Amino acid sequence: MPVRFVATCRRGHLEEFPWMYFVHDGMACSAPKLSLREGVSGNLGEMRVECGR
């Protein structure tokens, strides 16, 4: 699913946002099942990324 967030290094290289690290506060997850929940307004405050494990 296309998502509007990316990450960059100090040299400007783009990569996918580290969702697993972000959702699990840097901890490992043995069976990740991430989902993106957005509100109807598209407001960033209504967006949630969750792991359903």
Summary of the structure (lengths in Angstrom):
residues: 53
radius of gyration: 12.7
end to end distance: 19.2
largest distance: 35.7
contacts: 87
relative contact order: 0.21
helix: 15%
strand: 26%
